[in-house]
Amino acid sequence: MAKFLRLAFGLWLVAASAWADGGTAYLALKAAQKGADGSASLITITGERGAPQPQEWKVIFGDPAARGGIREIVTSGDVIVSQRTPLKGYTMGSEPAIALTRLNLDSDGAFEIANKQAIAKKIGFSWVDYTLRANAVGGAPMWILRLYDRMGIRVGVIQISAENGSLIMPLETSDPPPAESAEQFSDTSPGKEIEGVIGRVSGTVEGVANAVKDTTLRTVGTVQEFFTGERTIGPKDEDDQ
């Protein structure tokens, strides 16, 4: 049963052979440190479409030796794929540095916690986007995992302490199905619904009254025509038209 649940609600919906594994965040960090100055400080590690681990990790350092003070290194496994020192796109000091001495939970451990939460809540997902950064409150490292279904719709988000594995924010569903177009629901507000019902009832009552009136006048006219040879009251019978 446990195996079935993992297949039904875990990342195992995607065949492992169909998606290359770029290793864990720790491996990415170890590789990236080779390309950064010794005084560089870790700012963030991100990875997208992990199944369960992403193909590549992007590691951002605050690096005094880099132009602009930022060094961005992309790794896959233990190999540096690319690196650059952008002048734009980052604001120094906007993100606190991650204290490596407090970093105790790798991305695979974060995934296991998120996957267990997904099983318990019966949330199906196909891949995970990872973000490791310092918590704005206290500066402790934290994982943010965003879960997506096979259509690319985000179905959940969870925040986990990277220091001790505790839940900062349990897995919560997110991004509800998009609302239907305004045209489809332009007349379905409570007031409009009531107005529509009243209109339909009024129309029905009016229609029934008109039908009764026509039938009565037709009958009277038919009697008049029988006795006088003329019809001045009500519509003629359909057979006589």
Secondary structure, DSSP 4 states (H G I P E B T S, - for coil): -HHHHHHHHSGGGS-GGGS-----HHHHHHHHGGGS-TT-EEEEEEEEEESSS-S-EEEEEE-TTSGGGEEEEEEETTEEEEEE--SSS--TTSSPPP-GGG----HHHHHHHHHHHHHHHT---SEEEEEEEE-TTT--EEEEEEEE-TTS-EEEEEEEETTT--EEEEEE--SPPPPPPTTTTTT-SHHHHHHHHHHHHHHHHHHHHHHHHHHHHHHHHHHHHHHHS---SSPPPGGG-
